[in-house]
Amino acid sequence: MNASRNIYKDDVDFSVLALQAPDFNNLKSNGQLDFSNPDAVQLNYIIWIQDLLDTTSEGYTDRYDEQRDVVGLDIGTGSSCIYPLLGCSQRKNWKFAATDIDEKNMHYARHNILANSFKSRIRPLKTTNGDPLIPLDILGLESIDFTVCNPPFYDSRSELLASAAAKSRPPHSACTGADIEMVTPGGEVAFVTRMIEDSVSLKERVQWYTSMLGKFSSVGIIVEKLKGKGVRNWAVKELVQGERTRRWAIGWSWTDLRPTMDIARGVPALPKHLLPFPSQYSFSLMSTTPEAVAKHADTTLRDLDIRWQYRPSISTGIGFAMVNVWSRSARRSKQKKEMVSRQSAIGQDTATIAEDLSEDEAEPSLGFKIHFRHVHESDAVEVL
């Protein structure tokens, strides 16, 4: 999680904050924030989604774009409507739809939306068990940027009570809430599986499908289900609140834009075969300068049959390869194209050969970004 996006990266005096907002005092324990309280632990999920979107934007900057209009969907928003409220309060161009099947939850969610002056940016929608979990057509939305969800963890009330008993303490974050929020047939795995099925139909109408998970054991099961559906782009993150409470987040996308590895591969305990393929590498070159390395890379890449643009002002280049350009066969194909070009220049009929060699692919086979920077602590250049 990028600390620069976390408003709590520095110490917070919770006692002073409680004096300013008396209701906040309910979240304190011994002068500190009680991270076992569910109302205290939601922000880092939103921050992870911010990072997920920022590192997969069409601008390829890996930074927050303040001008980007973003629409999210909170599935099962609950009475607090906490995710839309946090998202909209942190980013001015974010909007949300918020769904829930419980009328009482929706009543309080609407109240909270109005109380925080977000009526124009958060749209609540009462849904039914028969509706899709991601009801874009009902909402009249062609596409959105992401979903958020904190699904019911447990398969039954008996499982909920057994989990609380095993902790030997009040249930707090494990099972605070109405049964409709905490229990569903099949638990969180079944709920997120329904989201996966919806995503198979919706595909790129949602850039990132995400959900929080309450059990570490669920993470691997969900990843295997995603792989079974042909998903090749997913991200996982461990969300740590305080000393004891942990949650996990999972996201998947049918698009090709991949997040940075710290965002995508954020569960150290997960087996490597369940982590997404590493899409980021870095290495250092000694006794040189970023300008010299960048110039050499720029010259080399321009000689390949790719679309490549380098911007010296930010020491970064973006490239797209429509086909495999590194193999021996690719180099022979490039030579044939050059021969065709020379033959065409002297008037020979090369239409047939040219048509065979000029496959017009709408989508690139590979996109990549290269960044050069000086490592100040040593005489080295790092290439990312």
Secondary structure, DSSP 8 states (H G I E B T S, - for coil): --GGG-TTSS---HHHHHHH-GGGGGGEETTEE-TTSGGGS-HHHHHHHHHHHHTT-TT---S--TT--EEEEEET-TTTTHHHHHHHHH-TTEEEEEEES-HHHHHHHHHHHHHTT-TTTEEEEE--TTS-SS-HHHHT-S-EEEEEE----BSSHHHHHHHHHHHTS--GGGT-S-HHHHB-TTHHHHHHHHHHHHHHHHGGGEEEEEEEES-HHHHHHHHHHHHHTT--EEEEEEEEETTTEEEEEEEEESSS----HHHHEE-TTS-GGGS-------EEEES--HHHHHHHHHHHHHTSSSEEEEEGGGTEEEEEESS--SSHHHHHHHHHHHHHHHHHHTT---HHHHHHH----SS-SEEEEEEEEEETTTTEEEE-
